[in-house]
Amino acid sequence: MTSPTAAAVISPNTPAVEVEDLTVAYHEKPVLWDVDLRVPAGVLMAIIGPNGAGKTTLIKTILGLIPSAAGEVLVYGKPYAAMRHRVGYVPQRGSVDWDFPTSVLDVVMMGRYGALGWFRRPGRQERSLALAALEKVGMADYANRQISQLSGGQQQRVFLARAIVQDADIYFMDEPFQGVDAMTERAIVGLLKDLRAAGKTVLVVHHDLNTVPEYFDWVTLLNVRRIASGPVAQVFTEENLRKTYGGRIAFVNRDLGALPVEVAAAAAD
C-alpha cells in the first residue's frame, strides 16, 4: 500500500516534524509555551505529561485544528497544508459521534477520501483496501456492523484501520489505548510497531508511564513547555520525570519498570 512516489520525495534526513517557538493560548492563558521539537522520521514516539500539559493541544496544533499564537510547524520540511495527504490521525475515541448511522466498512473507506478527492466515490479497490485494513486489526468480521454496536475497544480498532488505509507517512494518535481491554492494547502495540518497521513515523499521546520503555523508542516529556525529547533510553529518566510532574514522583524502579500510582494517574490528559 506504500506509495513509491511519496516515499521517493521525502529525504531520509528530513525530520518528520519540526516545531519552533510554538505558543498556544486559550483566553490569554498559555497552554503551550515556546515549544521546540524535532522528531526524526521512522520513530515510534510517546508524548507524555500531567493533566493540562498540552499533549492533545500539541498534536492538534501541528494538524492545524487549533490556531497557534506564535511559532512554526513543519511536516517533512513543509507546512502541514502541503503535506496533509501524508498524515493520518486517530482522535480520542470520546470526541467521535459513535451514534452516527454508518457501517464499519464505510468508516474505514472514509480514510481513502484524501486520495480519491471528495467528488469520486469509493470503488472496488477502496473496498478491498478497507477490508485488508480491517483484517489487520482483527475486525474483518464486523465490516457490515453499525459502529454504534461495537465495544469501545472495537471502535478504536476501526479508527486505527481507517488510519492504516490512508497509507500515510506519519500518524498522530491521541490516547489510542484509552478504555481498551488488554487484548486490544496488545493488538494496537503490535500495529504501531509494524508501522514503524514499515518506515512510518508514529506520534502517540500516552498516559501509562510504566509501558513507555516497552512500547516506544522515542519520548517527549511535556508540561506546557517541552521538558525533554529524545530516545527513551536517554531522556526517560527520573530527573526528567520529576521536572515534568512537578516533583510528585517518589521513585523510578528501573529493574521493575515501576512508577508510583499517583504519577501514573497524573499522566492522563
Helices and strands as residue ranges (DSSP letters): H 4-9, E 17-26, E 29-39, E 44-48, H 55-62, E 70-75, H 80-83, G 84-86, E 87-90, G 93-95, H 104-109, G 110-112, H 113-116, H 124-136, G 140-142, G 147-149, H 152-165, E 170-174, H 182-197, E 201-205, G 209-211, H 212-215, E 218-222, E 226-231, H 232-235, H 238-244, H 261-266
